[in-house]
Amino acid sequence: MLKIAIPQKLSSCNFQHIFCTVLNVYCIFFIRFLYARNLSHNYRTIIAQSFFIGPLRTRWFYELEAAQQYLKRRSLHIEFASWFISKLKSHKKTSKLYLEKWELFSNWLQDPNLNIQIECLVQFGTQFYKPFAQFIAGYDPTPRILEKDQNLKSLPAGCRAHQMPDAIAKMTFDLKRISNNIYNFFGKEIMDATIKLSDDEFSELINGLQNGVKKAFELNVKWLNCWLHLPLSICRLGGSHGKQFARSFAHIVLGENWKQVPTLCELLYANYLKIDLENNNINDFGLMEALKDQAFYIEFIHFAHSDEGQLHNYSNLYEWVKHHIWYIVIHQQQIEGIFNIYDLKTHPNMSLETKKAKLCLAKTTLSELNFTNKKLQETHQTVNSLTQQNINLESNANQHIADEMFETLFC
């Protein structure tokens, strides 16, 4: 068996962190090597894109990418798991717990109910959460800030408060639409479920989808609908629909008449403003105070009712929007935390090292893993040298080499 030597002077906390880091690298390289050798085709290109612990931009993207990779390579995982489990069973000193984990993974791979649920997860993530996560992590490409040379430049990344109200409105309407008809949104997945699942499993899947989307809608309303009301809805003045919001504000709050038939967008803005006034919500980032100035008031009304001229052509209003709205930073972590309160990475009292160790130790017990630094280094060097080459061997040759590799490492 492979043995692990624990230095006497190494503290348990530091050891857990170092051990888990080394263990991750060891397991990844070992399993990747066996995949590459055992499968009949050249797996080198796939492995290059499947380093699951590599950093991605956000956790949402990481989880979605992991689920997509699982579905894409499921048949490969089934093939490898079948071979690997047979080798583990033939090996007398295999840890019982380790074998059970691989058998559980094999059962997951062949569970139609679980795989349909993952397909639904990917569909929902791709069509709904991914666009919103990309919006939060990105920046507004439209130039808005007027420089000294009279050219316009874009706002820094994260300064998207002027776009948030409309983004949240679209998100809310989309969730409501999905909630009202999950059969349309999850059409392919539900069709597969009618073929592969029993009546009870199908009923459970439908109930789970309905409850999940309903919960997502309720959380969205609870935590993000504040952007549809004052004072945050004032941020619309700095966005692409600033004139429409200004017209609605002028009509509802300032008592100005509609100069033309209002659009659906303007009626929607007006409805939210009306609700705010009925609830005595009059906080507006100081806009009403600024409107007490006659020049500012005239400029605001002209901006609202004129179809010509951009915001920077109205100097007083432009300066107010610039300093009150445009530089409000939307923190990505604050939005993410709403949807994943159990994520270890958002725990307020946990260090980075402890998080990494806890995630690793939650899946693997120290007692069942034994290897030496020498074995680790040899395996690492072998994998590094072989992954730099194009492996174009026949299936039987790959199988033979993988068998030899297994015997070498586990004996």
C-alpha positions as CSV (number, residue, x, y, z in Angstrom):
1,M,0.0,0.0,0.0
2,L,1.0,3.6,-0.5
3,K,2.1,5.3,2.7
4,I,2.1,8.9,3.8
5,A,4.7,10.3,6.2
6,I,3.5,13.2,8.5
7,P,6.2,15.5,9.7
8,Q,6.3,15.8,13.5
9,K,6.6,19.6,13.6
10,L,3.8,20.4,11.1
11,S,0.7,21.8,12.8
12,S,-2.6,20.1,12.1
13,C,-4.1,23.1,10.5
14,N,-1.3,23.8,8.1
15,F,-1.0,20.1,7.4
16,Q,-4.6,19.8,6.4
17,H,-4.2,22.7,3.9
18,I,-1.0,21.3,2.4
19,F,-2.2,17.8,2.4
20,C,-5.5,18.6,0.6
21,T,-3.7,20.7,-2.0
22,V,-1.2,18.0,-2.7
23,L,-3.9,15.4,-2.7
24,N,-6.0,17.3,-5.2
25,V,-3.1,17.6,-7.6
26,Y,-2.2,13.9,-7.1
27,C,-5.7,12.6,-7.7
28,I,-6.3,14.8,-10.7
29,F,-3.1,13.9,-12.5
30,F,-3.6,10.2,-11.7
31,I,-7.2,10.0,-12.8
32,R,-6.5,12.1,-15.9
33,F,-3.6,9.8,-16.8
34,L,-5.7,6.7,-16.5
35,Y,-8.5,8.3,-18.5
36,A,-6.0,9.2,-21.3
37,R,-4.5,5.7,-21.3
38,N,-7.7,3.6,-20.9
39,L,-10.0,5.3,-23.4
40,S,-9.6,4.4,-27.0
41,H,-9.4,7.9,-28.5
42,N,-7.0,10.7,-27.9
43,Y,-8.2,12.3,-24.7
44,R,-5.5,15.0,-24.5
45,T,-7.6,17.8,-25.9
46,I,-10.5,17.0,-23.6
47,I,-8.2,16.9,-20.5
48,A,-6.8,20.3,-21.4
49,Q,-10.3,21.8,-21.0
50,S,-11.4,19.7,-18.0
51,F,-9.3,21.0,-15.1
52,F,-12.2,21.3,-12.8
53,I,-10.4,23.1,-10.0
54,G,-9.0,25.7,-12.3
55,P,-10.3,29.2,-11.4
56,L,-13.2,30.5,-13.4
57,R,-14.6,34.0,-13.2
58,T,-17.4,33.3,-10.8
59,R,-18.8,30.3,-8.8
60,W,-21.9,30.4,-10.9
61,F,-19.9,29.9,-14.1
62,Y,-17.8,27.2,-12.4
63,E,-20.9,25.2,-11.3
64,L,-22.5,25.5,-14.7
65,E,-19.4,24.5,-16.5
66,A,-18.9,21.5,-14.3
67,A,-22.5,20.3,-15.0
68,Q,-22.1,20.9,-18.7
69,Q,-18.9,18.9,-18.8
70,Y,-20.5,16.1,-16.8
71,L,-23.3,15.7,-19.4
72,K,-21.0,16.1,-22.4
73,R,-18.6,13.4,-21.1
74,R,-21.0,11.1,-19.3
75,S,-20.5,8.2,-21.7
76,L,-16.7,8.5,-21.2
77,H,-17.1,8.5,-17.4
78,I,-19.3,5.4,-17.6
79,E,-16.7,3.6,-19.7
80,F,-13.9,4.6,-17.4
81,A,-15.8,3.9,-14.1
82,S,-16.7,0.4,-15.3
83,W,-13.0,-0.4,-16.0
84,F,-11.7,1.3,-12.8
85,I,-14.2,-0.4,-10.5
86,S,-13.3,-3.8,-11.9
87,K,-9.6,-3.1,-11.3
88,L,-10.3,-1.9,-7.7
89,K,-12.3,-5.1,-7.0
90,S,-9.5,-7.3,-8.2
91,H,-7.0,-5.5,-6.0
92,K,-7.0,-7.1,-2.6
93,K,-5.9,-4.0,-0.6
94,T,-8.4,-1.6,-2.0
95,S,-10.1,0.6,0.6
96,K,-13.7,-0.5,1.0
97,L,-14.8,3.1,1.4
98,Y,-12.9,4.2,-1.7
99,L,-14.6,1.4,-3.7
100,E,-18.0,2.4,-2.4
101,K,-17.5,6.0,-3.6
102,W,-16.7,4.9,-7.1
103,E,-19.7,2.5,-7.2
104,L,-21.9,5.4,-6.0
105,F,-20.5,7.6,-8.8
106,S,-21.2,4.8,-11.3
107,N,-24.8,4.5,-10.0
108,W,-25.1,8.3,-10.4
109,L,-23.9,8.1,-14.0
110,Q,-26.6,5.6,-14.9
111,D,-29.5,7.1,-12.9
112,P,-31.9,8.6,-15.4
113,N,-33.7,10.7,-12.8
114,L,-30.5,12.3,-11.6
115,N,-29.2,13.0,-15.1
116,I,-32.5,14.6,-16.2
117,Q,-32.4,16.8,-13.1
118,I,-28.9,17.9,-14.1
119,E,-30.1,18.6,-17.6
120,C,-32.8,20.8,-16.2
121,L,-30.2,22.6,-14.0
122,V,-28.0,23.3,-17.1
123,Q,-31.0,24.6,-19.1
124,F,-32.1,26.9,-16.3
125,G,-28.5,28.1,-15.7
126,T,-27.7,28.6,-19.3
127,Q,-30.9,30.5,-20.2
128,F,-31.5,32.4,-17.0
129,Y,-28.7,32.7,-14.4
130,K,-25.7,32.8,-16.8
131,P,-26.8,36.0,-18.7
132,F,-27.5,37.7,-15.4
133,A,-24.1,36.6,-13.9
134,Q,-22.4,37.9,-17.0
135,F,-24.2,41.2,-16.7
136,I,-23.1,41.6,-13.1
137,A,-19.5,40.6,-13.8
138,G,-19.3,42.9,-16.9
139,Y,-19.4,46.5,-17.7
140,D,-21.6,48.9,-19.7
141,P,-20.0,49.2,-23.2
142,T,-22.0,52.4,-24.1
143,P,-19.8,55.5,-23.7
144,R,-21.4,57.9,-21.3
145,I,-18.7,60.0,-19.5
146,L,-17.7,63.2,-21.3
147,E,-14.0,63.8,-21.2
148,K,-12.1,67.1,-21.6
149,D,-11.6,66.5,-25.3
150,Q,-15.4,66.1,-25.7
151,N,-15.1,62.4,-26.4
152,L,-17.2,59.9,-24.5
153,K,-15.8,57.0,-22.6
154,S,-17.3,54.0,-20.9
155,L,-17.8,53.6,-17.2
156,P,-15.5,51.3,-15.2
157,A,-16.5,47.7,-14.6
158,G,-19.1,47.2,-11.9
159,C,-20.7,50.7,-12.4
160,R,-24.0,49.4,-13.6
161,A,-26.5,50.9,-11.3
162,H,-28.1,52.8,-14.2
163,Q,-28.9,49.4,-15.8
164,M,-29.9,47.4,-12.8
165,P,-33.6,48.4,-12.5
166,D,-34.4,47.3,-16.1
167,A,-32.2,44.1,-15.7
168,I,-34.1,43.2,-12.6
169,A,-37.4,43.9,-14.2
170,K,-36.6,41.6,-17.1
171,M,-35.3,38.9,-14.7
172,T,-38.5,39.1,-12.7
173,F,-40.7,38.8,-15.8
174,D,-38.7,35.9,-17.2
175,L,-39.0,34.0,-13.9
176,K,-42.7,34.6,-13.8
177,R,-43.0,33.4,-17.4
178,I,-41.1,30.2,-16.6
179,S,-43.1,29.7,-13.4
180,N,-46.4,29.9,-15.3
181,N,-45.3,27.3,-17.9
182,I,-42.4,25.1,-17.0
183,Y,-43.4,22.6,-19.8
184,N,-42.4,25.2,-22.4
185,F,-39.1,26.1,-20.8
186,F,-38.0,22.6,-19.9
187,G,-39.6,21.0,-23.0
188,K,-36.8,18.7,-24.1
189,E,-36.0,17.6,-20.5
190,I,-39.7,16.8,-19.7
191,M,-40.1,14.9,-23.0
192,D,-37.1,12.7,-22.1
193,A,-38.5,12.2,-18.6
194,T,-41.8,10.9,-20.0
195,I,-39.8,8.1,-21.7
196,K,-37.2,7.3,-19.0
197,L,-39.0,7.8,-15.7
198,S,-41.8,6.0,-13.9
199,D,-45.0,7.9,-13.2
200,D,-44.0,8.6,-9.6
201,E,-40.6,9.8,-10.6
202,F,-42.1,12.0,-13.3
203,S,-44.6,13.5,-10.9
204,E,-41.8,14.2,-8.4
205,L,-39.6,15.9,-11.1
206,I,-42.5,18.2,-12.2
207,N,-43.3,19.1,-8.6
208,G,-39.6,19.8,-8.0
209,L,-39.3,22.0,-11.0
210,Q,-42.4,24.0,-10.2
211,N,-41.4,24.5,-6.6
212,G,-37.8,25.4,-7.5
213,V,-38.8,28.0,-10.0
214,K,-41.4,29.4,-7.6
215,K,-38.7,29.7,-4.9
216,A,-36.3,31.4,-7.3
217,F,-39.1,33.9,-8.1
218,E,-39.9,34.6,-4.5
219,L,-36.2,35.1,-3.6
220,N,-35.8,37.4,-6.6
221,V,-38.8,39.5,-5.5
222,K,-37.7,39.6,-1.9
223,W,-34.0,40.6,-2.5
224,L,-33.9,42.4,-5.8
225,N,-37.2,44.1,-6.3
226,C,-35.9,47.1,-4.4
227,W,-34.3,48.2,-7.7
228,L,-37.8,48.6,-9.1
229,H,-38.8,51.2,-6.5
230,L,-37.5,54.5,-5.1
231,P,-34.8,55.4,-4.4
232,L,-32.9,52.9,-6.6
233,S,-35.3,53.2,-9.6
234,I,-34.0,56.8,-10.0
235,C,-30.9,55.1,-11.4
236,R,-32.8,54.7,-14.7
237,L,-32.1,58.3,-15.4
238,G,-28.6,57.4,-16.3
239,G,-29.5,54.5,-18.5
240,S,-30.6,53.9,-22.1
241,H,-34.3,54.6,-21.1
242,G,-33.5,57.7,-19.1
243,K,-35.9,59.9,-21.1
244,Q,-38.8,57.5,-20.7
245,F,-38.2,57.4,-16.9
246,A,-37.9,61.2,-16.8
247,R,-41.3,61.5,-18.6
248,S,-42.9,59.1,-16.1
249,F,-41.3,60.9,-13.2
250,A,-42.5,64.3,-14.5
251,H,-46.1,63.0,-14.9
252,I,-46.4,61.1,-11.6
253,V,-44.2,63.1,-9.2
254,L,-44.1,66.6,-10.7
255,G,-47.7,66.6,-12.0
256,E,-46.8,67.3,-15.6
257,N,-49.2,66.2,-18.4
258,W,-48.2,63.5,-20.9
259,K,-47.1,65.4,-24.0
260,Q,-47.8,62.3,-26.1
261,V,-49.3,58.8,-25.7
262,P,-47.1,57.0,-23.2
263,T,-45.3,53.8,-24.2
264,L,-45.7,50.5,-22.4
265,C,-42.3,51.1,-20.8
266,E,-43.3,54.6,-19.5
267,L,-46.6,53.2,-18.2
268,L,-44.7,50.5,-16.3
269,Y,-42.3,53.1,-14.8
270,A,-45.2,55.3,-13.9
271,N,-47.0,52.4,-12.1
272,Y,-44.0,51.7,-9.9
273,L,-43.7,55.4,-9.1
274,K,-47.3,55.6,-8.2
275,I,-47.0,52.6,-5.8
276,D,-44.0,54.3,-4.2
277,L,-46.0,57.6,-3.6
278,E,-48.9,55.6,-2.2
279,N,-46.6,54.0,0.3
280,N,-45.0,57.3,1.2
281,N,-41.7,56.3,-0.3
282,I,-40.3,59.6,-1.5
283,N,-36.6,59.0,-1.2
284,D,-35.0,59.9,-4.5
285,F,-31.3,60.5,-4.0
286,G,-32.0,64.2,-3.7
287,L,-33.6,64.7,-7.1
288,M,-36.5,66.6,-5.7
289,E,-34.1,68.9,-3.9
290,A,-32.2,69.6,-7.1
291,L,-35.5,70.2,-9.0
292,K,-36.1,73.2,-6.7
293,D,-33.5,75.0,-8.8
294,Q,-35.4,76.7,-11.7
295,A,-32.7,76.1,-14.2
296,F,-32.4,72.4,-13.3
297,Y,-36.2,72.0,-13.4
298,I,-36.5,73.5,-16.9
299,E,-33.6,71.4,-18.1
300,F,-35.1,68.2,-16.6
301,I,-38.5,68.8,-18.3
302,H,-36.8,69.6,-21.6
303,F,-34.7,66.4,-21.4
304,A,-37.9,64.4,-20.6
305,H,-40.0,65.7,-23.5
306,S,-37.4,66.1,-26.2
307,D,-36.5,63.3,-28.5
308,E,-33.2,64.9,-29.4
309,G,-30.0,65.4,-27.5
310,Q,-28.2,63.0,-25.2
311,L,-27.8,63.3,-21.5
312,H,-24.4,65.1,-21.7
313,N,-26.1,67.9,-23.7
314,Y,-27.9,68.8,-20.5
315,S,-25.1,70.0,-18.3
316,N,-26.9,70.3,-14.9
317,L,-28.7,67.0,-15.2
318,Y,-25.6,65.3,-16.6
319,E,-23.5,66.4,-13.6
320,W,-26.2,65.2,-11.2
321,V,-26.5,61.8,-12.8
322,K,-22.7,61.5,-13.0
323,H,-22.2,62.1,-9.3
324,H,-25.3,60.5,-7.9
325,I,-25.8,57.4,-10.1
326,W,-23.1,56.4,-12.5
327,Y,-20.4,55.6,-10.0
328,I,-22.5,53.4,-7.8
329,V,-20.7,50.1,-7.8
330,I,-22.7,46.9,-8.0
331,H,-20.7,44.3,-5.9
332,Q,-21.0,40.9,-7.5
333,Q,-20.4,39.1,-4.3
334,Q,-23.5,40.7,-2.7
335,I,-25.7,39.5,-5.5
336,E,-24.2,36.0,-5.5
337,G,-24.7,35.6,-1.8
338,I,-28.4,35.9,-2.1
339,F,-28.7,32.7,-4.1
340,N,-26.1,30.6,-2.3
341,I,-26.3,31.2,1.5
342,Y,-24.7,27.8,2.3
343,D,-21.6,28.3,0.1
344,L,-18.5,27.9,2.3
345,K,-16.8,30.7,0.3
346,T,-19.3,33.3,1.7
347,H,-18.8,32.2,5.4
348,P,-17.8,35.4,7.2
349,N,-15.5,33.8,9.8
350,M,-13.6,31.2,7.8
351,S,-10.1,31.7,6.3
352,L,-9.3,30.8,2.8
353,E,-7.0,27.9,3.9
354,T,-9.8,26.5,6.2
355,K,-12.3,26.7,3.3
356,K,-10.1,24.7,1.0
357,A,-9.3,22.1,3.6
358,K,-13.0,21.7,4.7
359,L,-14.1,21.3,1.1
360,C,-11.5,18.6,0.5
361,L,-12.0,16.8,3.9
362,A,-15.7,16.7,3.4
363,K,-15.2,14.3,0.6
364,T,-12.2,12.3,1.6
365,T,-11.0,10.8,4.9
366,L,-7.3,10.9,5.7
367,S,-7.2,7.3,7.0
368,E,-8.0,5.8,3.6
369,L,-5.3,7.6,1.6
370,N,-1.7,6.5,1.8
371,F,1.1,7.7,-0.5
372,T,4.7,8.9,-0.3
373,N,6.2,12.1,-1.7
374,K,8.4,10.1,-3.9
375,K,5.5,8.3,-5.5
376,L,3.7,11.6,-6.0
377,Q,6.7,13.2,-7.7
378,E,7.2,10.2,-10.0
379,T,3.5,10.2,-11.0
380,H,3.5,14.0,-11.6
381,Q,6.7,13.8,-13.7
382,T,5.3,10.9,-15.7
383,V,2.0,12.7,-16.5
384,N,3.8,15.9,-17.3
385,S,6.0,14.2,-19.9
386,L,3.2,12.2,-21.5
387,T,0.6,15.0,-21.7
388,Q,3.1,16.9,-23.8
389,Q,3.0,14.2,-26.5
390,N,0.2,13.2,-28.9
391,I,-0.9,9.8,-27.8
392,N,-2.3,7.9,-30.8
393,L,-2.3,4.3,-29.6
394,E,-4.7,1.6,-30.4
395,S,-7.4,0.7,-27.8
396,N,-5.8,-2.5,-26.7
397,A,-2.4,-0.7,-26.2
398,N,-4.1,2.0,-24.1
399,Q,-5.9,-0.6,-22.0
400,H,-2.6,-2.5,-21.4
401,I,-0.7,0.6,-20.3
402,A,-3.6,1.7,-18.0
403,D,-3.6,-1.7,-16.4
404,E,0.1,-1.5,-15.8
405,M,-0.2,2.0,-14.4
406,F,-2.9,0.8,-12.0
407,E,-0.8,-2.1,-10.7
408,T,2.3,0.2,-10.3
409,L,0.5,2.8,-8.3
410,F,-1.7,0.6,-6.1
411,C,0.8,-2.2,-5.3
